[in-house]
Structures are given as C-alpha cells and as structure tokens.
Amino acid sequence: MRNIWLLFKKEILAALRDRRTAILVIVFPLVFYPVMLGLIFHFSSQSVPTEESTTSEVIYVNREASPVLAEMLRSEENVVTTFYEDEDAARNAYEGERGDVLVLVSEKGSSGLKIDISYRQYDQDSEVGVSRTRTVLEGYLERTMRQKLESMGMSYEQISPPMEVNVNGTGDAQTAIGGEMLKMMLPYFVILSIITAAMGLGAEITAGEKEKKTISTLLVSRLSREEIVLGKFLTVFLVASVAAVFSVIGLIYGLGFFGVELPMESLTFGIFVSILFTVLPLVALLSSLVIGIGSFSRTQKEANVYQTPVLMLVVLTGILSMTGGIDFGNIAFFIPLLNSLETFKELIAGTINLFHIAATFLTMVPLTLLFIYLAITLFKKEDILFRQ
Amino acid sequence: MNSKSIKVRTVDLTKKFEINRKEKITAVRKMNLEATSGEVLGILGPNGAGKTTALRMVSTILKPTSGTAVVEGNDVVENPLEVRQSIGYLATEMGLYGRLTPRETLTFFARINGLEEDRIEPRMEEVFDILDMQEFLGRKVNNLSTGMKQKLSLARSIIHDPPILIFDEPTQGLDLMTSKTVTDYIEEFKSEGKTIILSTHIMHVAEKLCDKVAILFEGEVKAFGGVSQLLERHGEDDLESLFFNVAEANNQ
C-alpha cells in the first residue's frame, strides 16, 4: 500500500502542475459547462412565447359568411384579425408569414359554416395563435347552440353534461423547470467532465510514460507492476472524481447565476450518499478503462485514438439518458454507464431506489476490477510494454 | 578472485523476441559474464548487438527466455524485487519527470527504492554534493540543461546507495564536457567500491573506465576478460583496435 501511495502522490503532484489538467478539471466543469448550459437555458427560455406576451395575427377570409364569428375573433384579446375577401390574397399573406393563422370560412348548407384553419407546426407563435382561434370557435359554437336550443324552448344547461372542469397549475414553475433541467442535464455534464478529465491524464501517465521513456525507471524500482497500475488508477480516479464534483458545483451555481431556480431542498444527506454510490463506480469504471487503454498504447497519440470510441460511447449514452430515447425498463440499471446516469437522474428527482443503486454498483464494480486486471496483465507483457 | 565477491553473474543468459507469429530473433545468446565488487565491466558492441537487452535482463526489466542472471545473490526471475533494491539503473534515455524538481524526483525514487525515511535527507545532501547539484535543486526538470538532467539521472540511480550500478550508454548524446563529468563520476563510484556494468560503443570511454570488457556481436559474447589480458591475448595496443579485430573475426 505504501508504494501505491508514493506513486499516487508523485502522479498527483505532476498532474497538479499540468495546465491541461487544470483546464479539464477546473475550467471545463466550473466555467465552460455552466456557461454553456446557462446560455442554452437563457436563449431557449427567451425564445419560448407565452400566452401573455404574444399577440396572434389571424388572417380571416369571408367575413360575410358569419359576421358574428368575425366580430368575436376581432374583439378577442391579444388577437389581431386581418380580413380578406380574396382567398388567394389571404393565402399569399399567410405564406409570406404576415399572419400566424389562416382561417377560411365558407357557408355550408342553409345555415352552416365550414371552417378550415391552417397554422405552421414548427412555429410556436403560430401554435399560440391556433389555440386562441380554437377558443374563440368553441365560444362561437356554444353561443350558436344556446340560441338554437332557446328557439326550441330548451336551455343549454339542461342538455350539457353535469360537469365542471377547473385546471389549476400547482408548484413554482421556475423551480420545476430548474429541477427538470438539472435532472436532464446534470448527469450528462458530469459524465462528460469525468471522461474528459480521465482521458487526458490517463493517457499521459500510462502511454506517456512509455513515450517519454520514464517507464523503465519505475520498472527497476521496488514497485510491482500491480502497484504501478493501482497507483495510476487511483490518480485518474481522484482527478476524475474532483472533475465530477466540480461539474456538479459548477452547474448548480451556473444555472442559479442564469436565473434557474433549483429544488435544492430535495437534495438530502441520503440522496448525497446515494449519489456517491452511483457516481463513484462510474468514475472508477471510466478510470480503469482509460488506464487499460493507456497500458496497451505505445504513445499518447495512439491512446487518444483508442479512447475516441469510448468518448463517443459515453456521449451517446449521455444523450440517450438525457433525452430518454429508448425505454429499457429495469434492464437500464444493468447496462454499464447508462445505469449510473439513470440512477443519478432518479436521485436528483429525490427518489432513492435501493434496487437501482445496488444494480448499478454491482454491475460497475466487477467491470472496473476486470479492466484493472487487464491493465496489470498488459503491464506485465514485455511485447506490449516495449512495443516498437 | 573469490566467489563471495561476485556481484553479478549471468549464466547462459538468452533473450528471444517474437517479430511476428512465425519469426523470432535472438537478441542475446547464451551470455556468460561476471563482475565482482569494485569492478567496472564494460559491454561493448555496435548498435543492435544486444547490449541494452542484456542490461535490461540483469535489471529485471525483461525476463530472460532461458538462462539466468544472479545479482547480489538473487536470481533475476525468482527474486526481482530484491535484485532491484541492490541495483541502480541508468537507461540510455534520461527518462525524467519534467514537472518535478530534482529534489522531488530524488525523494520519490529514494522512497520507492526502499531507503529508510531517516536516511533520505542525509543521503540526498550527500548525492547533491557528490554531483554538485545544489544550484538547480528547486527548478523544474523541464527547465534544466542536458548536463543538469544527466546529473539528475545519475543521482536517481545512486540515491538509494545500491552496491551495483548498471549504466546503459551513459555518455550517449552528451557534449564533451558533460561526457567527461559523467565518466569522472563513474570513476568516483568505482572508488567507493561499487560494481558497475556499463554499455558503450565509445572505446575511449571503455578504455578509461573498465577493468573488464565483453565484446558483443549479434547477441553473442565474442570476447570477455580483463582489458589488459584481452589486449595481450589479441596482440593489440588499445580497445579500439581490439574491437575491430574481433569485429573482423566475427564477419569471417
């Protein structure tokens, strides 16, 4: 243990003096990722129109078909209605995006109306406009029905179902948005911080040792090959863990800085401990993988090439977890990498599922041990260690 | 020469490398050498003769394919950790950690080579004095000159005060001044009673330092013995002539 500790201390000292480590462990998680995420949130929240802030422009054709409906639409709050007689001119205006919604009204039968509504599905302003138009049409329908029923000696209330619907929004919308963002984004950025920190350092202290020919000085010391690999693994593990912690701090403060309120009260001590049991195996697995790759590679450059698929796999898993693209059910908690991210998401949402935590832990730890064993085996192979 | 004073002995030491699945090359073939205390054994040969491979086997970096080497009574295959504690190894490449200072480098290597904590500081001071390193102890290795780096490499190999020093091409790539400094230190280590095995293809370095030489061609020892005995046996005046004489015989 003493030898592992000595090597670990030496590696940490050298890593601390490396500008690249500082960038990957401090600048990326504490500054770059939070700023990036904050800006995404800032601009996306600005571009989302709200009912209150948006004025919908409705292009309406054939006012004469129903002056009542035309008037109702004209007098609707936050709706500006432009009336056209000529359908082609109205369509041109709609296609030229001079209106959010196109309403074509024509007579149907003796007293009926046919109404065609067009809106742009990709345009959020247009969606708000069509929603408002629908509300006006529902009002018009109710009014017409009342009039017809009254002429038949019946009241609208008599035939309408005895039902009252009240929709109430609950909770703080800002905090809910913040919680969702944290749940969705944090695991992804944490795993990204871990892998970027582990990759740079891992390649340098394994393949880099061979490239710079410092490896023989370790091989003729009293360090065993096992101690060399474990010392290096612990170095990458610590640095990547620090990067993970910094990315959590960075994102929480970063999102707060950009005005996203987070549900911090749900992050209890139990959740914190559970997060450790979920994230540390993830750090260990990625660290051991990086050390294994570095032990096989002749140069740092070669190690970086072999690391690329791992990085892509991590990014893909992160995106999968972030978007919830495929529903694996409980199997997700036995899929390495994905299980950590999914459990992490649950924990951020305030749910401690011991089965998921245990499944994650028990899947990741044996795999980590396997990669460490492989790295030791590679370190014992002369044809790998001194490959030309 | 009595058997107790033998510090390093190789017995039919052989190393084969696999080039591909079908082809193997023999880098060192049945090497039998020995070096006693206070003796400098030079391994001479052209590039690719097997000098570095032989030294790496004696240093436990490589495992012999067959045969063995015994260093300070310990077999290199059976007791590699004990062997490592009794040797100081200087590779052809300096292999230094650029972001550490010389003091940090030496503290690290003193510890991982098993020097007791209370002996580290006094031993470091001793080594700093021997190699005249005081002026650059606090600088990062990346900022040192080649000569300073070579001094540090030497210091690293002797910091745990091993009885046996193995130097692979210790003057390669050095300017004349630095090269002379290194050879002077090797003489000093010799005068301290250390056993030194060094490889070189620079004959005047070997002539100046070595008590015994082994001349290697294509992995085989073609001549081995005391320098004066070999010169006498082959009727030559200096090592360079002897080397070419052996080389010629090898080519025939």
Chai-1 contact restraints between the chains, C-beta under 6 A:
chainA,res_idxA,chainB,res_idxB,connection_type,confidence,min_distance_angstrom,max_distance_angstrom,comment,restraint_id
A,L6,B,R111,contact,1.0,0.0,6.0,A-B,restraint_1
A,L6,B,I112,contact,1.0,0.0,6.0,A-B,restraint_2
A,K10,B,F108,contact,1.0,0.0,6.0,A-B,restraint_3
A,A14,B,Y97,contact,1.0,0.0,6.0,A-B,restraint_4
A,A14,B,R99,contact,1.0,0.0,6.0,A-B,restraint_5
A,R17,B,R99,contact,1.0,0.0,6.0,A-B,restraint_6
A,K213,B,E93,contact,1.0,0.0,6.0,A-B,restraint_7
A,K213,B,G95,contact,1.0,0.0,6.0,A-B,restraint_8
A,T214,B,G95,contact,1.0,0.0,6.0,A-B,restraint_9
A,S216,B,I61,contact,1.0,0.0,6.0,A-B,restraint_10
A,S216,B,A91,contact,1.0,0.0,6.0,A-B,restraint_11
A,T217,B,G95,contact,1.0,0.0,6.0,A-B,restraint_12
A,L219,B,I61,contact,1.0,0.0,6.0,A-B,restraint_13
A,V220,B,S59,contact,1.0,0.0,6.0,A-B,restraint_14
A,V220,B,R84,contact,1.0,0.0,6.0,A-B,restraint_15
A,V220,B,Y89,contact,1.0,0.0,6.0,A-B,restraint_16
A,S221,B,I112,contact,1.0,0.0,6.0,A-B,restraint_17
A,S221,B,N113,contact,1.0,0.0,6.0,A-B,restraint_18
A,R222,B,L81,contact,1.0,0.0,6.0,A-B,restraint_19
A,R222,B,R84,contact,1.0,0.0,6.0,A-B,restraint_20
A,R222,B,Q85,contact,1.0,0.0,6.0,A-B,restraint_21
A,R222,B,I112,contact,1.0,0.0,6.0,A-B,restraint_22
A,R222,B,N113,contact,1.0,0.0,6.0,A-B,restraint_23
A,R222,B,G114,contact,1.0,0.0,6.0,A-B,restraint_24
A,L223,B,I112,contact,1.0,0.0,6.0,A-B,restraint_25
A,E382,B,L62,contact,1.0,0.0,6.0,A-B,restraint_26
